[in-house]
Amino acid sequence: MASKPILITTNSPTSSARTAEAVTIRPRGKLADYWALTKPEINFLIAVATFTGFYLGSSTRFQAFQYMLLIHTLLGTLLVAAGTGTLNQYVERRLDARMRRTARRPLAAGRIRPSSALWFGIALSTAGAAYLAMIVNALASMIAVLTLVSYLFLYTPLKRKTPLCIAVGAFPGAMPPLIGWAAASGRLSFESWALYATLYLWQFPHFMAIAWMYREDYDRAGYLVLPDGQGRDNIVSLQTILPLLALFPVCLLPAQWAQPSSLYCMGAVLLSLGFFCYGSQFALSRSGVAARRLLFASIIYLPSLFMLMILLKR
């Protein structure tokens, strides 16, 4: 006769504490994983760019600044951005698992089921687009949806096919100022496209630094963000230096917002010169240290330039 299994229970303080700890840690860990799906570090820059577009697109001469409309715009935009980041991780979960940099992401590590992430991303994106359409305006919502579609269905698959994916991905990546501008004014003007061009060009040296730092990871996962062969170094240098040179005249376009305009021009040129110096060092050495410095410079450059535009707006 087989003996019955014996269930041992204990009411010791140690076991009770461990049980309570397990109960509290699991939900917190799950929430942290869903938070990580939204790519909050990227959403911060998106919020900064959207705020800049909104502020510069606002007309405060005859009315008070529309703080509530700004909050609605940021909330809707961030919902769409969070949904886009989640859906991107859903699509690339198997490739993320091959890369050291992304292997610990919730989907790549298997901590969240793919179906759960899929519906979470769809819910966030739909809620954000609907929120912008109903509370802000249709133009802002349309631009946000266009950003999501072009990022997921153009840029994401092209990463495995051609290095030109960077030029394509920079189009949706530069959309946040347009969303903010459209939300504030209901239209897109020349000034909004100057902001767009600035952010579009900024992405090239920013991403070149990231791509170089993690080039082995990208190669292992089958991403073609950098070309193969001996021409890789030259392409990396060109895609770093040429956009940085183009930033000099483009960043001066918003000078009409400054008062006096010479003050904005001086600050923008100094920022662009510093950014260019770090980019030149990276293009010449193509070392990991230079890439990290360029990445840090890019993160400093963009918010600083936007801050100049905001502070010196007429």
Secondary structure, 3 states (H helix, E strand, C coil): CCCCCCCCCCCCHHHHHHHHHHHHHHHHHHHHHHHHHCCHHHHHHHHHHHHHHHHHHCCCCCCCCCHHHHHHHHHHHHHHHHHHHHHHHHHCHHHHCCCCCCCCCCCCCCCCCHHHHHHHHHHHHHHHHHHHHHHHCHHHHHHHHHHHHHHHHHHHHHCCCCCCHHHHHHHHHCCHHHHHHHHHHCCCCHHHHHHHHHHHHHHHHHHHHHHHHCHHHHHHHCCCCCCCCCCHHHHHHHHHHHHHHHHHHHCCHHHHHCCCHHHHHHHHHHHHHHHHHHHHHHHHHCCHHHHHHHHHHHHHHHHHHHHHHHHCCC
